[in-house]
Amino acid sequence: MQSISASPTSISPDEKLLTYAREVPLYQAAAGATSASAVLAALPYITKQDIKHGFPNNFLRAGQSLDALVARNLVEVEHTAGTTDNRADLLLERGWWARQEQWALALNPHVAQVLQATPGAHRVTISSPACNGDITFANGTPSVERRTLGLTRVVSLSRFPFLLGPDDLDQMLEEALAWDPVFLDTDPAYAVVFALHCERRRVRFPKLQFMFTSYEYTSVLHQRILERAFGVPVYNLYGSTETGHLMMEGADHQMVPSPNIALLDVINQDDRGIGDLVVSTLTNDYMPLLKYRIGDLVERRAPTAGSSAPTYVLHGRAPDALQTADGRRITTRDVDQCFVGAEGIQHYRLHETDAGKYVLSYIPEPDCDPAASVRAVVGKLEQLVGRPRSIEAKPVKFLLPEGSGKFVLSYPLAR
């Protein structure tokens, strides 16, 4: 990875918004606006369905054609994660993904320092194969050579991490050790299986300086195991395929946004200040997203000392939130906080199976008896949902991901 810069553009956010409103068909309702605030006031909120409807003509400017842009190697067409019916095609400026990731990583001083000091740092990626758009798994697992792209080696072998056997995990470990990474780029649910195997084999990576989790919600269980197994800081990098990376966790565990990457807003806030995150992107000029409801719940907090930017707390996907009989919303983070201090559990899912009734399926760590931890967690969860004796806890050997390759920690009845 090259040295990174925290300055993605010399054009102001206001100028960007005005240009998008004038030129992008999707935003013609704000074409006559004379200020950035007027642009945003004139536009409705959009969702993934608005990306899909009329694509790519809803984004192409006058005189542009997708064929010409692709032929000139200016853009690449990707798609969001999800099942086939729920995917949206995306128009991304070529090279944009790597650039915006570097801008986000620069928000963490420790990460920026390591990458500045280590030109050509090797990365190992551990995630669902469904999240690796540059590698095709349709005809089986590609060779390690085909899973090595520049400075990155992808050791993902299956979208079912809890079903990986010792031979598969040994192969992943051998490939990772041979690459000698400076950092790991991981989906936490997949990484935790790999981390526990590294512990069993008593292996650590000599050059490893940090790792980050992304792709889906990082549980306190994942964080604890990853830090224990690898002995380096674990940071959360938040975003989506369509928006790019929007926030980076700092050494103080605050999620820090960059106003140069996107403008963030929080709407429909409840009495705790938790609401729906709305994003207006500023760096992918071929497919800018204005007032985009990304589908996640966040809590905005006051700036930390020495900063003018607010920080954020991630609460998980809006569709994954539970609702109590008295109308209270329980977010994925609320559920996950019940696992603080729980030992011997590597992953879980809390599933509302009937109104006010829940099943807690959990995967124990190898050679651990987490019974005491589970009792404590169940007590906290029953207090959270406000219903005693409402949770049945059962150990399981594995849990399966959604069609997107991602896991759901809190699964409401109406989902």
C-alpha positions as CSV (number, residue, x, y, z in Angstrom):
1,M,0.0,0.0,0.0
2,Q,1.3,3.4,-0.9
3,S,1.5,6.3,1.6
4,I,-1.9,7.7,2.3
5,S,-3.4,11.1,2.2
6,A,-6.3,12.5,4.2
7,S,-7.2,15.0,1.5
8,P,-9.3,13.3,-1.2
9,T,-10.4,16.4,-3.2
10,S,-9.6,20.0,-3.7
11,I,-13.2,20.7,-4.6
12,S,-15.4,21.8,-1.7
13,P,-18.4,19.6,-0.7
14,D,-20.7,22.5,-1.5
15,E,-19.4,22.7,-5.1
16,K,-19.7,18.9,-5.4
17,L,-23.4,18.9,-4.4
18,L,-24.2,21.8,-6.7
19,T,-22.5,20.0,-9.7
20,Y,-24.3,16.7,-8.9
21,A,-27.7,18.5,-8.8
22,R,-27.1,20.2,-12.2
23,E,-25.7,17.2,-14.0
24,V,-27.0,13.9,-12.6
25,P,-30.5,12.9,-13.8
26,L,-31.5,11.4,-10.5
27,Y,-31.1,14.8,-8.8
28,Q,-32.8,17.0,-11.2
29,A,-35.4,18.1,-8.6
30,A,-32.6,20.2,-7.1
31,A,-31.1,21.4,-10.5
32,G,-32.0,25.0,-9.8
33,A,-30.6,25.1,-6.2
34,T,-28.0,27.8,-5.5
35,S,-26.5,26.4,-2.3
36,A,-25.6,23.0,-0.9
37,S,-28.3,23.3,1.8
38,A,-30.9,24.0,-0.9
39,V,-29.8,21.0,-2.9
40,L,-30.3,18.7,0.1
41,A,-33.6,20.3,1.1
42,A,-35.0,19.8,-2.4
43,L,-34.2,16.2,-2.7
44,P,-36.1,13.2,-1.2
45,Y,-34.2,10.4,0.6
46,I,-33.1,7.6,-1.7
47,T,-32.6,3.9,-1.1
48,K,-31.1,1.0,-2.9
49,Q,-34.2,0.8,-5.0
50,D,-33.5,4.2,-6.5
51,I,-30.0,3.0,-7.5
52,K,-31.6,0.1,-9.3
53,H,-34.4,2.0,-11.0
54,G,-33.2,3.2,-14.4
55,F,-29.6,2.2,-13.8
56,P,-27.2,3.4,-15.3
57,N,-29.1,6.2,-17.0
58,N,-30.2,7.6,-13.7
59,F,-26.5,8.6,-13.1
60,L,-25.0,9.1,-16.6
61,R,-24.6,12.8,-17.6
62,A,-25.6,14.2,-20.9
63,G,-23.4,12.7,-23.6
64,Q,-22.1,9.9,-21.5
65,S,-22.7,6.2,-22.3
66,L,-21.7,3.2,-20.2
67,D,-20.1,1.4,-23.1
68,A,-17.9,4.4,-23.8
69,L,-16.9,4.8,-20.1
70,V,-16.0,1.1,-19.8
71,A,-14.1,1.2,-23.2
72,R,-12.0,4.1,-21.9
73,N,-11.3,2.2,-18.7
74,L,-12.8,5.0,-16.6
75,V,-15.3,3.0,-14.6
76,E,-16.1,-0.5,-13.5
77,V,-19.5,-2.0,-12.8
78,E,-19.8,-3.8,-9.5
79,H,-22.7,-4.7,-7.3
80,T,-23.7,-4.5,-3.7
81,A,-23.6,-7.5,-1.3
82,G,-26.8,-9.4,-0.9
83,T,-28.9,-12.1,-2.6
84,T,-29.4,-11.8,-6.3
85,D,-32.8,-10.2,-6.0
86,N,-31.6,-7.6,-3.5
87,R,-28.3,-6.6,-5.3
88,A,-27.9,-3.3,-7.0
89,D,-25.4,-2.7,-9.8
90,L,-22.9,0.1,-9.1
91,L,-21.0,2.5,-11.3
92,L,-17.6,3.0,-9.7
93,E,-14.7,5.2,-10.9
94,R,-11.8,2.9,-11.7
95,G,-9.4,2.9,-8.7
96,W,-11.8,4.7,-6.5
97,W,-12.3,1.8,-4.0
98,A,-8.6,1.7,-3.1
99,R,-8.3,5.5,-2.9
100,Q,-11.2,6.0,-0.7
101,E,-10.1,3.2,1.6
102,Q,-6.7,4.9,2.0
103,W,-8.5,8.2,2.9
104,A,-10.5,6.4,5.6
105,L,-7.6,4.6,7.0
106,A,-5.8,7.9,7.4
107,L,-8.4,8.9,10.0
108,N,-6.6,6.5,12.4
109,P,-3.2,8.0,13.4
110,H,-1.7,4.6,14.4
111,V,-2.8,3.0,11.1
112,A,-1.5,5.9,9.1
113,Q,1.8,5.8,10.8
114,V,2.3,2.1,10.2
115,L,1.4,2.4,6.5
116,Q,3.6,5.4,6.0
117,A,6.5,3.5,7.6
118,T,5.9,0.3,5.7
119,P,5.7,0.9,2.0
120,G,4.5,-2.2,0.2
121,A,2.8,-3.6,3.4
122,H,1.2,-7.0,2.8
123,R,-2.4,-7.5,3.7
124,V,-4.3,-10.7,4.3
125,T,-8.1,-10.6,3.8
126,I,-10.4,-13.0,5.5
127,S,-14.1,-12.6,4.6
128,S,-16.9,-14.3,2.7
129,P,-16.0,-15.2,-0.9
130,A,-19.2,-13.3,-1.8
131,C,-17.5,-10.1,-0.7
132,N,-14.5,-10.5,-3.0
133,G,-15.7,-9.1,-6.4
134,D,-12.2,-9.4,-8.0
135,I,-12.0,-13.2,-7.5
136,T,-14.5,-15.7,-8.9
137,F,-15.4,-18.7,-6.8
138,A,-18.1,-20.0,-9.2
139,N,-16.0,-23.0,-10.3
140,G,-14.5,-23.8,-6.9
141,T,-11.7,-22.3,-4.9
142,P,-9.1,-20.5,-7.0
143,S,-5.4,-21.1,-6.5
144,V,-3.6,-19.0,-4.0
145,E,-1.9,-17.3,-6.9
146,R,-5.2,-16.2,-8.3
147,R,-6.3,-15.0,-4.8
148,T,-3.2,-12.8,-4.5
149,L,-3.9,-9.3,-6.0
150,G,-1.0,-6.9,-5.7
151,L,-0.2,-6.5,-2.1
152,T,-3.3,-8.4,-0.9
153,R,-3.7,-12.1,-0.4
154,V,-7.3,-13.4,0.1
155,V,-7.3,-16.6,2.1
156,S,-11.1,-17.0,2.3
157,L,-12.1,-20.5,1.3
158,S,-15.8,-20.8,2.2
159,R,-18.9,-18.7,3.0
160,F,-19.6,-21.2,5.8
161,P,-16.7,-20.4,8.3
162,F,-18.0,-22.5,11.2
163,L,-17.9,-25.6,8.9
164,L,-14.3,-25.2,8.0
165,G,-12.3,-28.3,9.0
166,P,-8.7,-28.4,10.4
167,D,-7.2,-29.0,6.9
168,D,-9.0,-26.0,5.4
169,L,-7.8,-23.8,8.3
170,D,-4.3,-25.1,8.1
171,Q,-4.3,-24.2,4.4
172,M,-5.5,-20.7,5.3
173,L,-2.8,-20.4,8.0
174,E,0.0,-21.6,5.7
175,E,-1.1,-19.2,2.9
176,A,-1.2,-16.3,5.4
177,L,2.1,-17.1,7.0
178,A,3.8,-17.2,3.6
179,W,2.5,-13.7,2.8
180,D,3.8,-12.3,6.2
181,P,1.2,-9.6,6.5
182,V,1.5,-6.2,8.3
183,F,-2.2,-6.0,8.7
184,L,-5.4,-8.1,8.4
185,D,-8.6,-7.0,6.7
186,T,-11.4,-9.1,8.0
187,D,-15.1,-9.9,8.4
188,P,-15.2,-10.5,12.2
189,A,-17.3,-13.7,12.0
190,Y,-14.9,-15.3,9.6
191,A,-11.8,-14.0,11.3
192,V,-12.8,-15.3,14.7
193,V,-12.7,-18.9,13.4
194,F,-9.3,-18.3,11.9
195,A,-8.1,-16.7,15.1
196,L,-9.1,-19.6,17.3
197,H,-7.3,-21.9,15.0
198,C,-4.2,-19.8,15.2
199,E,-4.4,-20.1,18.9
200,R,-4.7,-23.8,18.8
201,R,-1.6,-24.0,16.5
202,R,0.2,-21.4,18.7
203,V,0.9,-19.2,15.8
204,R,1.2,-15.4,15.5
205,F,2.3,-13.2,12.6
206,P,5.7,-11.6,13.2
207,K,5.1,-8.4,11.2
208,L,1.5,-7.9,12.2
209,Q,0.8,-4.4,13.5
210,F,-3.0,-4.0,13.4
211,M,-6.1,-5.5,12.0
212,F,-9.4,-4.1,11.0
213,T,-12.9,-5.5,10.9
214,S,-15.5,-4.5,8.3
215,Y,-18.3,-6.1,6.2
216,E,-20.7,-6.6,9.2
217,Y,-21.2,-5.8,12.8
218,T,-18.3,-6.6,15.1
219,S,-19.4,-8.2,18.4
220,V,-17.6,-7.6,21.6
221,L,-17.0,-11.4,21.5
222,H,-15.2,-11.0,18.2
223,Q,-13.1,-8.1,19.4
224,R,-12.0,-9.9,22.5
225,I,-10.9,-13.1,20.7
226,L,-9.2,-11.3,17.9
227,E,-7.1,-9.1,20.3
228,R,-6.2,-12.1,22.4
229,A,-5.2,-14.3,19.5
230,F,-3.2,-11.8,17.4
231,G,-1.9,-9.4,20.1
232,V,-2.5,-6.3,18.1
233,P,-5.1,-3.5,18.1
234,V,-8.4,-4.3,16.3
235,Y,-10.1,-1.3,14.6
236,N,-13.5,-1.1,13.0
237,L,-13.7,0.3,9.4
238,Y,-17.3,1.2,8.5
239,G,-19.0,1.7,5.1
240,S,-20.6,-0.1,2.2
241,T,-19.8,-1.1,-1.3
242,E,-22.0,1.7,-2.7
243,T,-20.8,4.5,-0.4
244,G,-17.2,3.5,0.2
245,H,-15.8,3.7,3.7
246,L,-17.4,6.4,5.9
247,M,-15.8,6.1,9.3
248,M,-12.7,4.7,11.0
249,E,-12.3,3.7,14.6
250,G,-9.5,5.5,16.3
251,A,-7.2,4.4,19.2
252,D,-9.8,5.9,21.6
253,H,-12.5,3.6,20.1
254,Q,-14.5,6.5,18.7
255,M,-15.8,6.1,15.1
256,V,-14.5,9.2,13.3
257,P,-16.0,10.3,9.9
258,S,-14.3,12.3,7.2
259,P,-16.4,15.2,5.8
260,N,-14.3,15.0,2.7
261,I,-15.5,11.5,1.9
262,A,-19.2,12.0,2.7
263,L,-21.7,14.2,4.5
264,L,-23.6,12.3,7.2
265,D,-27.0,13.0,8.8
266,V,-29.1,11.1,11.3
267,I,-32.9,11.1,11.0
268,N,-35.8,9.6,12.9
269,Q,-33.9,9.7,16.1
270,D,-35.5,8.0,19.1
271,D,-35.4,9.3,22.7
272,R,-31.9,7.8,23.0
273,G,-30.6,9.7,20.0
274,I,-30.4,6.6,17.8
275,G,-31.6,7.0,14.3
276,D,-31.2,6.1,10.6
277,L,-27.9,7.1,9.0
278,V,-28.2,9.2,5.8
279,V,-25.2,9.6,3.5
280,S,-24.3,12.0,0.8
281,T,-21.1,10.8,-0.9
282,L,-18.5,13.2,-2.4
283,T,-15.8,11.1,-4.0
284,N,-17.4,8.7,-6.6
285,D,-18.4,11.3,-9.3
286,Y,-19.8,8.7,-11.7
287,M,-22.4,7.6,-9.1
288,P,-22.8,10.1,-6.3
289,L,-25.4,9.1,-3.7
290,L,-27.3,12.1,-2.1
291,K,-29.4,11.6,1.0
292,Y,-29.0,7.9,0.7
293,R,-30.5,5.8,3.5
294,I,-27.8,3.2,4.0
295,G,-30.0,1.0,6.3
296,D,-27.9,1.3,9.5
297,L,-28.7,2.7,12.9
298,V,-26.2,5.1,14.5
299,E,-25.9,7.4,17.5
300,R,-24.2,10.7,17.0
301,R,-22.1,12.0,19.8
302,A,-20.4,15.3,20.5
303,P,-16.9,15.9,19.2
304,T,-14.0,14.7,21.3
305,A,-11.5,17.1,22.7
306,G,-9.5,18.9,20.0
307,S,-11.9,18.0,17.2
308,S,-14.8,19.8,15.6
309,A,-16.3,16.7,14.0
310,P,-18.9,14.5,15.8
311,T,-18.2,10.9,16.5
312,Y,-20.6,8.0,16.1
313,V,-21.6,4.8,17.7
314,L,-22.8,2.0,15.4
315,H,-26.0,0.1,16.4
316,G,-26.3,-2.4,13.5
317,R,-28.7,-2.8,10.7
318,A,-32.2,-1.2,11.0
319,P,-34.0,-4.4,9.9
320,D,-32.2,-6.4,12.6
321,A,-33.5,-4.3,15.5
322,L,-36.0,-6.0,17.9
323,Q,-39.1,-4.3,19.3
324,T,-40.6,-5.0,22.7
325,A,-44.2,-5.2,23.5
326,D,-44.2,-1.7,24.8
327,G,-42.7,-0.4,21.6
328,R,-39.0,0.0,22.6
329,R,-36.4,-0.6,19.9
330,I,-33.6,-2.9,20.8
331,T,-30.6,-2.6,18.5
332,T,-28.0,-5.1,17.6
333,R,-25.6,-3.1,19.8
334,D,-28.0,-3.3,22.7
335,V,-28.1,-7.0,22.4
336,D,-24.3,-7.3,22.0
337,Q,-23.6,-5.2,25.1
338,C,-25.1,-8.0,27.1
339,F,-22.1,-10.1,26.1
340,V,-19.5,-7.8,27.6
341,G,-17.3,-9.9,29.9
342,A,-18.7,-13.2,28.6
343,E,-15.9,-15.8,28.3
344,G,-15.9,-18.9,26.2
345,I,-18.4,-17.9,23.4
346,Q,-17.2,-17.1,19.9
347,H,-20.5,-16.2,18.1
348,Y,-24.2,-16.1,18.6
349,R,-27.6,-15.3,17.2
350,L,-30.6,-14.1,19.2
351,H,-33.7,-15.0,17.2
352,E,-37.2,-13.9,18.2
353,T,-39.2,-17.0,17.3
354,D,-42.6,-15.8,18.7
355,A,-43.9,-12.6,20.1
356,G,-41.7,-12.0,23.2
357,K,-40.0,-15.4,22.9
358,Y,-36.4,-15.7,21.9
359,V,-33.8,-18.5,21.2
360,L,-30.2,-17.7,21.9
361,S,-28.0,-19.9,19.8
362,Y,-24.4,-19.7,20.7
363,I,-21.2,-21.4,19.5
364,P,-18.8,-22.1,22.4
365,E,-15.1,-21.6,22.0
366,P,-13.2,-24.9,21.6
367,D,-12.6,-26.8,24.9
368,C,-14.6,-24.2,26.9
369,D,-17.6,-24.5,29.1
370,P,-19.3,-21.1,28.9
371,A,-22.3,-22.1,31.1
372,A,-21.7,-19.4,33.7
373,S,-21.2,-16.8,31.0
374,V,-24.4,-17.9,29.2
375,R,-26.5,-17.7,32.4
376,A,-25.2,-14.1,33.0
377,V,-25.9,-13.2,29.4
378,V,-29.4,-14.6,29.5
379,G,-30.1,-12.6,32.7
380,K,-29.0,-9.4,31.0
381,L,-31.0,-10.1,27.8
382,E,-34.2,-10.9,29.8
383,Q,-33.8,-7.6,31.6
384,L,-33.2,-5.9,28.3
385,V,-36.4,-7.2,26.6
386,G,-38.4,-6.8,29.8
387,R,-39.6,-10.4,30.0
388,P,-38.4,-12.9,32.5
389,R,-38.0,-16.5,31.4
390,S,-38.4,-15.5,27.8
391,I,-35.0,-16.7,26.4
392,E,-34.1,-20.3,25.6
393,A,-30.3,-20.7,25.3
394,K,-28.8,-23.6,23.4
395,P,-25.3,-24.4,22.2
396,V,-24.8,-25.1,18.5
397,K,-21.9,-26.3,16.5
398,F,-22.4,-23.8,13.7
399,L,-24.6,-21.0,12.4
400,L,-25.3,-20.2,8.8
401,P,-24.9,-16.8,7.1
402,E,-27.5,-14.9,5.1
403,G,-27.4,-15.2,1.3
404,S,-25.0,-12.2,1.3
405,G,-22.4,-14.2,3.3
406,K,-23.0,-12.1,6.4
407,F,-24.4,-13.1,9.7
408,V,-27.3,-11.6,11.7
409,L,-26.7,-11.3,15.5
410,S,-30.3,-10.1,16.3
411,Y,-33.1,-11.6,14.3
412,P,-36.5,-10.1,14.8
413,L,-39.8,-11.9,14.4
414,A,-40.9,-9.8,11.5
415,R,-37.6,-9.9,9.5
